[in-house]
Amino acid sequence: MTNFDKLFRRLVISKSFIRGWGNPLHLQELCVSRREKVAIRNECLKLVPAESIQENTVEIVKQEIKGDRQYIDAKFRSPIANHMGHMVPTEVATAHFQLVLPHDHRVGIDSIPINICYAGTGDQGFNRRRLLTAHPLLKQYRIGSIILENPYYGVRKPKHQVRSSLFYVTDLLVMGGALMLETLALLHWCEKMKLTPAILHGFSLGGHMASLAFTNWPGPLSLLSCASWSTSSTAFCDGVLSRTIPWDLLKKQFYENKAYQTFYEYLREGKKSTSSNLSVIDPVKDMMRLIMDEFTSLDNYSRPVESNIPNAMFIIGTNDGYVLRDGIPDMNDVWPGCLVRYIPYGHISGFLFSQSVFQHAVAEMLQRQQPNVKLKKSPITSPITITTSTNT
């Protein structure tokens, strides 16, 4: 299956970080903000306090009913634009989402379980997640969905950006911070609109963004993270995705600008692992690994509230060529008590052939959070044999 992942990647022309690292001062500022605010639950909650989110915080752009479903397109100002506006493109500053509900649901009056769905790499717009996730969840379980547009994707794509080819490494870091803060805003709004209980869900990049956002919510919440793990460093440095990165450009910038080398030393000094003291063969790749670990390692964020960890599940392919798990922390060690299930697929084949498994797991995790939740199909029982880690 890993060979299929490699073949698929060759067919995709989108590249990553086509203009390099980004402003070194922004790298430093993002790092300090992550360590002092975003990664600490109580501090992050101060950036998006509950009282700052009201019903009218979200602007309804379009509302229509088609058959047995209703669709509500909406937008709101991303909280990251208030805190780091100088590095947020205008298009990214506004968050867009589509709410998919039963045709007879009365928003703000009736209660309904809700799935907040994040985009995988290159998944622009609402169509794919609406078809593969929102519609089946609504039909089978009567679970509504919020399909959140990724920063730098779709209508949030900066001018001149082609497809999902991010210009800079810093764009990915801003994307993560934006989604974490936007999730807080959405969850506050969902509570006011009776869109509860809630689950965060995504595949690949979307799964990891969901995991990061999961760390900062203080109330009841579920998580289903598919094809992602404890950090993204191996995905960008060793997996199939590493082939999309312009290493020669990054190397050129690294050696021509002393500021990048200074930031690299800053990261090495701050890394607790003794491995940072080992001889480094390739400083450029090591810097990429340190950046990705700094910003994406779940070990570097608040552990989710204890009562939510049993409501968190990771579904991982045993032959995934994108998400490599060797040499990085196991999720059972990072979040003891979470569920880990394995499917006998690679990254792309897992996406193609496991959608029903993912849909079922969304309902299962919501029911673990709230056993008396009203689902159309209940009780939840596993439809197929799935290998589960011994911890669970």
C-alpha positions as CSV (number, residue, x, y, z in Angstrom):
1,M,0.0,0.0,0.0
2,T,2.9,2.3,0.6
3,N,3.9,2.0,-3.1
4,F,0.4,3.2,-4.0
5,D,1.0,6.2,-1.8
6,K,4.2,6.9,-3.6
7,L,2.5,6.5,-7.0
8,F,-0.4,8.8,-6.1
9,R,2.0,11.5,-4.9
10,R,3.8,11.5,-8.3
11,L,0.4,12.3,-9.9
12,V,-0.2,15.3,-7.7
13,I,1.6,18.4,-8.9
14,S,1.0,20.6,-5.9
15,K,4.2,21.5,-4.1
16,S,4.9,22.7,-0.5
17,F,6.6,25.9,0.7
18,I,7.4,27.1,-2.8
19,R,8.9,30.4,-1.6
20,G,10.8,29.0,1.3
21,W,10.8,29.4,5.1
22,G,9.1,32.7,5.4
23,N,10.1,35.8,7.4
24,P,12.5,34.6,10.2
25,L,11.1,37.2,12.6
26,H,7.7,35.7,12.1
27,L,9.1,32.2,12.8
28,Q,10.4,33.5,16.1
29,E,7.2,35.3,17.0
30,L,5.0,32.3,16.1
31,C,7.2,30.1,18.3
32,V,7.0,32.4,21.3
33,S,3.2,32.8,20.9
34,R,2.8,29.0,20.7
35,R,4.8,28.4,23.8
36,E,3.4,31.2,25.9
37,K,-0.3,31.2,24.7
38,V,-1.6,28.8,22.2
39,A,-0.2,25.7,23.7
40,I,-1.4,26.4,27.2
41,R,-5.1,25.8,27.6
42,N,-5.9,28.5,30.1
43,E,-3.9,31.1,28.2
44,C,-5.4,30.1,24.8
45,L,-8.9,30.4,26.2
46,K,-8.2,34.0,27.1
47,L,-7.6,34.7,23.4
48,V,-11.2,33.6,22.6
49,P,-13.2,34.2,25.7
50,A,-16.8,32.7,25.7
51,E,-18.3,36.2,26.3
52,S,-16.7,37.4,23.0
53,I,-18.8,34.9,21.0
54,Q,-22.5,35.7,20.6
55,E,-25.1,34.4,18.2
56,N,-24.5,37.3,15.9
57,T,-20.7,36.7,15.9
58,V,-21.4,34.3,13.1
59,E,-22.8,36.0,9.9
60,I,-25.2,33.8,7.9
61,V,-24.3,34.3,4.2
62,K,-26.7,31.8,2.6
63,Q,-29.4,29.4,3.7
64,E,-31.2,26.9,1.5
65,I,-33.1,23.6,1.8
66,K,-32.6,20.8,-0.6
67,G,-34.7,17.7,-0.1
68,D,-34.3,16.4,3.4
69,R,-31.2,18.6,4.2
70,Q,-30.6,22.3,4.9
71,Y,-27.3,24.1,4.2
72,I,-26.2,27.2,5.9
73,D,-23.1,29.1,4.7
74,A,-21.6,31.4,7.3
75,K,-18.5,33.3,8.2
76,F,-16.9,35.1,11.1
77,R,-13.7,37.0,11.8
78,S,-10.9,34.6,12.7
79,P,-9.5,35.3,16.2
80,I,-6.0,35.0,14.9
81,A,-6.6,38.2,12.8
82,N,-7.0,40.1,16.1
83,H,-3.9,38.7,17.7
84,M,-1.4,38.3,14.7
85,G,-3.0,40.4,12.0
86,H,0.3,41.6,10.6
87,M,1.1,38.1,9.3
88,V,-2.4,37.0,8.3
89,P,-3.4,37.6,4.7
90,T,-6.8,39.4,4.2
91,E,-8.4,36.3,2.8
92,V,-7.3,34.2,5.8
93,A,-8.7,36.7,8.3
94,T,-12.3,35.6,7.6
95,A,-13.3,32.0,8.6
96,H,-15.9,30.4,6.3
97,F,-17.9,27.2,7.0
98,Q,-21.0,25.3,5.9
99,L,-23.5,23.9,8.3
100,V,-25.3,20.8,7.2
101,L,-28.5,19.9,9.1
102,P,-31.8,18.1,8.7
103,H,-34.3,20.1,6.7
104,D,-36.7,20.4,9.7
105,H,-34.0,21.4,12.3
106,R,-34.6,24.7,14.0
107,V,-31.3,26.3,14.6
108,G,-30.9,27.6,18.1
109,I,-34.0,25.9,19.3
110,D,-33.5,22.1,18.7
111,S,-30.4,20.3,20.0
112,I,-28.4,18.0,17.6
113,P,-25.0,16.4,17.8
114,I,-22.5,18.1,15.6
115,N,-19.3,17.1,13.8
116,I,-16.7,19.8,13.1
117,C,-14.9,18.5,10.0
118,Y,-11.4,19.8,9.0
119,A,-9.8,19.7,5.6
120,G,-7.1,17.3,4.5
121,T,-4.2,18.4,2.4
122,G,-5.6,20.0,-0.8
123,D,-9.2,19.6,0.2
124,Q,-10.6,23.0,-0.9
125,G,-14.2,24.0,-0.5
126,F,-17.1,22.0,1.0
127,N,-18.0,19.5,-1.7
128,R,-15.8,16.5,-0.8
129,R,-16.4,16.5,2.9
130,R,-20.1,17.2,2.4
131,L,-20.4,14.2,0.1
132,L,-18.2,11.7,2.1
133,T,-18.8,12.8,5.6
134,A,-21.7,15.3,6.2
135,H,-24.3,13.5,4.1
136,P,-23.7,10.0,5.4
137,L,-23.6,11.1,9.0
138,L,-26.8,13.0,8.7
139,K,-28.6,10.1,6.9
140,Q,-27.3,7.2,9.0
141,Y,-27.1,8.8,12.5
142,R,-28.8,12.3,12.3
143,I,-25.5,14.0,13.1
144,G,-25.1,17.5,11.8
145,S,-21.8,18.8,10.4
146,I,-19.8,22.0,10.3
147,I,-17.4,21.9,7.3
148,L,-14.7,24.5,8.1
149,E,-12.7,25.9,5.2
150,N,-9.0,25.7,5.8
151,P,-7.0,28.9,6.0
152,Y,-5.1,29.3,2.7
153,Y,-7.6,27.0,0.9
154,G,-10.7,27.8,-1.2
155,V,-12.1,31.3,-0.6
156,R,-9.4,31.7,2.1
157,K,-6.6,31.3,-0.5
158,P,-4.3,34.3,-0.7
159,K,-4.0,36.1,-4.0
160,H,-1.5,34.5,-6.4
161,Q,-1.4,31.2,-4.5
162,V,-1.9,28.3,-6.9
163,R,-4.1,25.4,-5.6
164,S,-3.0,24.4,-2.1
165,S,0.7,25.1,-2.7
166,L,1.6,27.1,0.4
167,F,4.1,29.8,-0.2
168,Y,6.0,29.5,3.1
169,V,6.6,27.2,6.0
170,T,5.2,30.0,8.2
171,D,1.8,29.7,6.3
172,L,1.4,26.2,7.7
173,L,2.1,27.4,11.2
174,V,-0.4,30.3,10.9
175,M,-2.9,27.8,9.5
176,G,-2.6,25.6,12.7
177,G,-2.9,28.5,15.1
178,A,-5.8,30.0,13.2
179,L,-7.7,26.7,13.2
180,M,-7.1,26.2,16.9
181,L,-8.6,29.6,17.7
182,E,-11.4,29.3,15.2
183,T,-12.4,26.0,16.8
184,L,-12.7,27.7,20.2
185,A,-15.0,30.3,18.6
186,L,-17.1,27.7,16.9
187,L,-17.5,25.6,20.0
188,H,-18.6,28.6,22.0
189,W,-21.1,29.4,19.3
190,C,-22.3,25.7,19.1
191,E,-23.1,25.8,22.8
192,K,-25.2,28.9,22.3
193,M,-27.0,27.4,19.3
194,K,-27.6,24.0,20.9
195,L,-25.3,22.2,18.5
196,T,-24.1,19.6,21.1
197,P,-22.5,17.3,21.8
198,A,-19.6,18.0,19.5
199,I,-16.8,16.1,17.9
200,L,-13.7,17.3,16.0
201,H,-12.9,15.1,13.0
202,G,-10.5,15.1,10.1
203,F,-8.3,13.0,7.8
204,S,-4.5,13.5,7.5
205,L,-3.7,17.2,7.9
206,G,-7.4,17.7,9.0
207,G,-7.0,14.9,11.6
208,H,-3.9,16.6,13.1
209,M,-5.5,20.0,13.1
210,A,-8.5,18.4,14.9
211,S,-6.1,16.9,17.5
212,L,-4.4,20.2,18.1
213,A,-7.7,22.0,18.6
214,F,-8.9,19.2,20.9
215,T,-6.2,20.1,23.5
216,N,-7.6,23.5,24.4
217,W,-11.3,22.9,25.0
218,P,-12.2,22.7,28.7
219,G,-15.7,21.2,28.3
220,P,-17.0,17.8,27.0
221,L,-15.7,17.0,23.5
222,S,-14.9,14.1,21.3
223,L,-12.2,13.6,18.7
224,L,-11.7,11.3,15.7
225,S,-8.3,11.8,14.1
226,C,-7.8,9.7,11.0
227,A,-4.4,9.1,9.4
228,S,-2.5,11.4,11.7
229,W,-0.3,10.7,14.7
230,S,1.6,12.5,17.5
231,T,3.6,14.8,15.3
232,S,3.9,15.8,11.7
233,S,7.7,16.0,11.6
234,T,8.2,12.5,10.0
235,A,5.5,13.3,7.4
236,F,7.3,16.4,6.1
237,C,10.9,15.1,6.6
238,D,10.7,11.3,5.8
239,G,7.3,10.4,4.3
240,V,6.0,10.7,0.8
241,L,5.1,14.3,1.4
242,S,8.8,15.2,1.8
243,R,9.2,14.9,-1.9
244,T,7.0,18.0,-2.4
245,I,9.4,20.2,-0.5
246,P,12.0,22.4,-2.3
247,W,15.0,21.4,-0.2
248,D,17.5,23.2,-2.4
249,L,15.6,26.5,-2.0
250,L,15.4,26.0,1.8
251,K,19.1,25.2,1.9
252,K,20.0,28.3,-0.1
253,Q,17.9,30.6,2.2
254,F,19.3,28.9,5.3
255,Y,22.9,29.6,4.4
256,E,22.4,33.1,2.9
257,N,20.5,34.5,5.8
258,K,22.1,34.3,9.2
259,A,18.7,34.9,10.9
260,Y,17.6,31.3,9.9
261,Q,20.7,29.8,11.4
262,T,20.1,31.8,14.6
263,F,16.5,30.5,14.8
264,Y,17.8,27.0,14.2
265,E,20.2,27.3,17.1
266,Y,17.3,28.7,19.2
267,L,15.2,25.6,18.5
268,R,18.1,23.2,19.2
269,E,18.8,24.9,22.5
270,G,15.2,24.7,23.5
271,K,14.8,21.0,22.6
272,K,14.7,18.9,25.7
273,S,15.6,15.7,23.9
274,T,19.2,14.7,24.1
275,S,19.1,13.9,20.4
276,S,19.5,17.6,19.8
277,N,23.1,17.3,21.0
278,L,24.0,14.6,18.5
279,S,26.0,15.4,15.3
280,V,23.7,16.8,12.6
281,I,24.4,15.7,9.1
282,D,21.8,17.9,7.4
283,P,21.0,21.2,9.3
284,V,18.3,22.2,6.8
285,K,16.3,19.0,7.2
286,D,17.0,19.1,11.0
287,M,15.6,22.6,11.1
288,M,12.5,21.4,9.3
289,R,12.1,18.5,11.8
290,L,12.6,20.8,14.8
291,I,10.0,23.3,13.4
292,M,7.4,20.6,12.8
293,D,8.0,19.0,16.2
294,E,7.8,22.5,17.8
295,F,4.5,23.3,16.3
296,T,2.8,20.0,15.7
297,S,4.0,17.6,18.4
298,L,1.0,17.0,20.7
299,D,3.6,16.6,23.5
300,N,4.1,20.4,23.3
301,Y,0.5,21.2,24.0
302,S,-1.7,20.9,27.1
303,R,-3.0,17.4,27.5
304,P,-6.7,17.3,26.9
305,V,-8.9,17.4,30.0
306,E,-8.9,14.0,31.6
307,S,-12.5,13.3,31.0
308,N,-12.2,13.9,27.3
309,I,-9.3,11.5,26.6
310,P,-11.4,8.4,26.5
311,N,-13.5,10.1,23.9
312,A,-10.5,10.5,21.6
313,M,-9.8,8.0,18.8
314,F,-6.9,7.7,16.3
315,I,-7.4,5.5,13.3
316,I,-4.1,4.8,11.5
317,G,-3.2,2.8,8.4
318,T,-0.7,0.0,9.0
319,N,1.0,0.7,5.7
320,D,0.8,4.5,5.6
321,G,3.5,6.1,3.4
322,Y,2.7,9.6,4.5
323,V,2.3,9.3,8.2
324,L,5.4,7.5,9.5
325,R,5.3,6.5,13.2
326,D,8.8,5.2,13.7
327,G,11.0,7.2,16.0
328,I,8.2,9.5,17.3
329,P,6.0,9.2,20.5
330,D,3.2,6.7,20.6
331,M,-0.3,8.3,21.2
332,N,-0.9,5.9,24.1
333,D,2.1,7.5,25.8
334,V,1.2,11.1,24.8
335,W,-2.5,10.7,25.9
336,P,-2.8,7.6,28.1
337,G,-6.3,6.3,27.8
338,C,-7.1,7.4,24.2
339,L,-8.2,4.8,21.7
340,V,-6.0,3.8,18.8
341,R,-7.3,1.6,16.0
342,Y,-5.4,0.2,13.0
343,I,-6.8,-0.5,9.5
344,P,-4.9,-2.6,6.9
345,Y,-4.4,0.2,4.4
346,G,-2.0,2.9,3.3
347,H,-2.8,6.6,3.3
348,I,-4.6,7.0,0.1
349,S,-6.2,3.6,0.1
350,G,-7.4,4.1,3.7
351,F,-9.1,7.3,2.6
352,L,-10.8,5.6,-0.4
353,F,-11.9,2.4,1.4
354,S,-12.5,3.3,5.0
355,Q,-15.1,6.1,4.9
356,S,-17.8,4.0,6.5
357,V,-15.4,3.1,9.3
358,F,-14.7,6.8,9.9
359,Q,-18.4,7.6,9.9
360,H,-19.2,4.9,12.3
361,A,-16.4,6.0,14.6
362,V,-17.7,9.6,14.7
363,A,-21.0,8.2,16.1
364,E,-19.2,5.9,18.4
365,M,-17.1,8.7,19.9
366,L,-20.1,11.0,20.4
367,Q,-21.9,8.2,22.2
368,R,-18.9,7.6,24.4
369,Q,-19.0,11.3,25.4
370,Q,-22.7,11.3,26.0
371,P,-24.3,7.8,26.2
372,N,-27.8,9.1,26.0
373,V,-27.2,11.2,22.9
374,K,-30.1,10.8,20.4
375,L,-28.8,9.1,17.2
376,K,-30.9,7.8,14.4
377,K,-28.9,4.5,14.5
378,S,-28.2,3.3,18.0
379,P,-26.7,1.6,20.0
380,I,-23.3,1.8,18.3
381,T,-21.6,-1.5,17.7
382,S,-18.5,-2.0,15.7
383,P,-19.4,-3.1,12.1
384,I,-16.0,-4.7,11.3
385,T,-13.0,-6.2,13.1
386,I,-10.5,-3.4,13.8
387,T,-7.2,-4.0,15.7
388,T,-7.2,-1.9,18.8
389,S,-4.2,-1.0,20.9
390,T,-3.8,-3.0,24.1
391,N,-4.0,0.3,26.1
392,T,-7.7,0.6,25.2
